[in-house]
Amino acid sequence: MTKLEEMTALLVNELNDFNKSVERLEKISKQLESTKIKMDVAEYKTIIESHKQQMASHVNGMERFENWFNKKIEDPKIYPTWAVVLFIVCMVFTVGLVTYIIMK
């Protein structure tokens, strides 16, 4: 009979421990339900704002390059004006000199 009493006492102790654990879990569950989680996004806002400024700077630089490139395309000059004028003067001088030599 002592074995049966020991088993019953052990079972009662286990049930009491289980009930205490359930009560603790209920308390924790209530605390979790009443706890509100607040996120601090101020740090992320500053990071996003600095990234936004960097992107605006890059876009501005790309627009300036695009404007410069379009201006260069619209006004295509392969040779400078002074070089073209000098070439024409040299050609006229050479043709005149060759003509003078041939006519002599």
SEDREN-312800 format. One record per residue (C-alpha): residue number from 1; x, y, z. Coordinates in steps of 0.02 Angstrom, whole numbers. Layout:
SEDREN-312800
  fike      c1      c2      c3
   NUM       X       Y       Z
...
//
This chain:
SEDREN-312800
  fike      c1      c2      c3
     1       0       0       0
     2     146     114      31
     3     191     106    -151
     4      19     162    -199
     5      26     305     -73
     6     198     358    -138
     7     135     355    -316
     8     -18     455    -267
     9      89     583    -173
    10     207     596    -322
    11      59     619    -439
    12     -16     753    -328
    13     152     844    -321
    14     168     836    -510
    15     -10     902    -533
    16      25    1045    -412
    17     186    1089    -506
    18      91    1082    -671
    19     -45    1196    -603
    20      86    1320    -541
    21     171    1317    -711
    22       4    1347    -799
    23     -32    1495    -682
    24     140    1569    -718
    25     111    1548    -905
    26     -58    1634    -890
    27      23    1781    -800
    28     158    1794    -931
    29      27    1783   -1069
    30     -72    1926    -991
    31      87    2030    -976
    32     128    1997   -1158
    33     -46    2048   -1212
    34     -36    2211   -1115
    35     141    2251   -1172
    36     151    2364   -1322
    37     305    2359   -1431
    38     365    2528   -1490
    39     488    2540   -1631
    40     614    2680   -1632
    41     628    2730   -1814
    42     719    2895   -1787
    43     886    2814   -1826
    44     818    2738   -1986
    45     742    2905   -2036
    46     912    2990   -2026
    47     993    2852   -2128
    48     856    2861   -2259
    49     867    3052   -2264
    50    1056    3048   -2292
    51    1034    2916   -2427
    52     901    3024   -2508
    53    1020    3172   -2510
    54    1158    3066   -2587
    55    1040    3003   -2721
    56     984    3182   -2759
    57    1167    3232   -2776
    58    1200    3087   -2895
    59    1046    3128   -2998
    60    1100    3310   -3007
    61    1273    3259   -3066
    62    1200    3144   -3198
    63    1084    3282   -3261
    64    1231    3402   -3274
    65    1331    3272   -3372
    66    1181    3238   -3485
    67    1160    3424   -3521
    68    1346    3442   -3558
    69    1342    3288   -3671
    70    1187    3348   -3764
    71    1268    3517   -3791
    72    1422    3433   -3863
    73    1316    3327   -3980
    74    1211    3474   -4040
    75    1365    3575   -4084
    76    1480    3447   -4167
    77    1644    3524   -4217
    78    1778    3401   -4260
    79    1911    3532   -4294
    80    1928    3705   -4218
    81    1880    3850   -4329
    82    2055    3924   -4333
    83    2125    3757   -4397
    84    1997    3749   -4538
    85    2035    3930   -4590
    86    2223    3897   -4587
    87    2199    3739   -4692
    88    2096    3834   -4823
    89    2225    3974   -4829
    90    2365    3848   -4853
    91    2268    3758   -4990
    92    2234    3921   -5082
    93    2417    3971   -5063
    94    2474    3798   -5126
    95    2355    3801   -5275
    96    2412    3978   -5317
    97    2595    3930   -5302
    98    2572    3773   -5409
    99    2478    3875   -5538
   100    2614    4008   -5538
   101    2750    3876   -5561
   102    2655    3789   -5702
   103    2619    3954   -5792
   104    2801    4005   -5792
//
